[in-house]
């Protein structure tokens, strides 16, 4: 089932445009914070200020977040000001910016689902087949028979 899910459903990809304010200093601080977190976890995740690993992790995390806010705030202020300016003075560019933020998931889930060799595409048919599948799953003998005969369902990605 994992193979079908990996083939059919969208996966997360790195999106560099999400944090354009990111700098090398933030990368270094993030690595330092991750290292402190690893050390804290290896120490058994102790809680309380008396534990040095906990204190160090919290300090590194707070420092990273503080610097990230310091980088993000001017960027967001600049974007807000530009959007405000464009909404009044350049409506074409304003709507281009607004509409460019509307992204779909990129998933093609309309291909249908195949149950026992038959492809079902309508919502009602798919719901009925899932109901049948879970009913069979609840019945031990039927479930074992269907599992031994092969996969009871498969996803189509067209």
C-alpha positions in Angstrom: 0.0 0.0 0.0 3.0 2.3 0.6 4.0 1.9 -3.0 0.6 3.0 -4.2 0.5 5.9 -1.8 4.0 7.1 -2.9 2.9 6.9 -6.5 -0.4 8.6 -6.2 -0.2 11.2 -3.4 1.9 14.3 -3.6 5.0 14.5 -1.5 6.5 17.5 0.2 9.4 19.1 -1.6 11.9 21.8 -0.6 10.4 25.2 -1.3 13.2 27.8 -1.2 10.8 30.6 -1.9 9.0 30.1 1.5 11.7 31.9 3.5 13.6 34.2 1.2 15.0 36.1 4.2 17.0 33.0 5.2 20.7 33.7 5.6 23.9 31.7 6.2 23.8 32.9 9.8 20.4 31.4 10.3 21.6 28.1 8.8 24.5 28.0 11.3 22.2 28.9 14.2 19.7 26.2 13.1 22.5 23.6 13.0 23.7 24.7 16.4 20.1 24.4 17.8 19.7 21.0 16.2 23.0 19.8 17.7 21.8 21.1 21.1 18.5 19.3 20.7 20.3 16.1 19.9 22.5 16.4 22.9 19.5 17.0 25.1 17.7 14.0 23.7 20.8 11.8 24.2 20.8 13.0 27.8 17.4 11.5 28.3 15.4 14.7 27.7 15.8 16.0 31.2 13.5 18.9 32.2 14.4 21.9 34.4 17.0 24.6 34.6 19.3 22.5 36.7 20.2 20.3 33.6 22.8 21.9 31.4 21.7 20.1 28.2 18.2 21.4 28.7 19.4 24.9 29.4 21.7 24.9 26.4 19.0 23.6 24.1 16.5 26.2 25.2 19.1 29.0 24.9 20.1 28.0 21.4 16.4 27.6 20.4 15.5 31.1 21.8 18.6 32.6 20.1 17.7 31.0 16.7 14.1 32.2 16.9 15.1 35.7 17.9 17.5 36.0 15.0 15.0 34.5 12.6 12.4 37.1 13.7 14.9 39.8 13.2 15.5 38.6 9.7 11.8 38.0 8.9 10.3 41.2 10.3 12.0 43.6 7.9 11.3 41.3 4.9 7.6 41.0 5.9 7.3 44.8 6.5 8.8 45.4 3.0 6.4 42.9 1.4 3.4 44.5 3.2 4.5 48.0 2.1 4.9 46.9 -1.5 1.6 45.1 -1.5 -0.1 48.2 0.0 1.5 50.5 -2.5 0.6 48.2 -5.4 -3.0 47.9 -4.3 -3.3 51.7 -4.8 -0.9 52.5 -7.6 -0.4 49.4 -9.6 -3.4 47.1 -9.5 -2.2 44.8 -12.3 0.9 43.9 -10.4 -1.1 43.7 -7.2 -3.4 41.1 -8.7 -0.5 39.2 -10.2 1.0 39.0 -6.8 -2.2 37.9 -5.1 -3.1 35.3 -7.8 0.4 33.9 -7.8 -0.1 32.9 -4.2 -2.9 30.6 -5.1 -1.3 27.2 -5.6 -3.0 23.9 -6.0 -1.6 20.8 -4.4 -0.6 19.3 -7.7 -2.3 16.0 -6.9 -4.2 14.1 -9.5 -6.7 12.3 -7.3 -9.3 11.9 -10.0 -7.8 8.8 -11.4 -10.0 6.6 -9.2 -9.3 3.6 -7.0 -9.2 0.0 -8.1 -10.9 -2.6 -5.8 -10.6 -6.2 -6.8 -9.7 -5.4 -10.3 -12.5 -2.9 -11.0 -11.9 0.8 -11.2 -14.3 3.1 -9.3 -14.3 6.8 -10.0 -17.5 8.2 -8.5 -17.7 9.3 -4.9 -20.6 7.0 -4.1 -18.9 3.9 -5.6 -15.6 4.6 -3.8 -17.5 5.0 -0.5 -19.4 1.8 -1.1 -16.2 -0.1 -1.9 -14.4 1.3 1.2 -17.4 0.2 3.3 -17.1 -3.3 1.7 -13.4 -3.3 2.3 -13.6 -2.4 6.0 -16.5 -4.9 6.5 -14.4 -7.6 5.0 -11.5 -6.4 7.1 -13.6 -6.8 10.2 -14.5 -10.4 9.3 -11.3 -12.4 10.0 -11.8 -15.2 7.5 -12.8 -12.9 4.6 -9.8 -10.6 5.3 -7.3 -13.4 5.4 -8.7 -14.9 2.1 -8.5 -11.5 0.3 -5.0 -10.9 1.6 -3.8 -14.3 0.5 -5.3 -13.9 -3.0 -3.5 -10.6 -3.5 -4.0 -6.9 -2.9 -7.7 -6.1 -2.5 -7.3 -2.6 -3.8 -5.0 -0.4 -5.7 -4.8 3.3 -6.6 -4.6 4.6 -10.1 -2.5 7.6 -10.9 -3.3 8.8 -14.4 
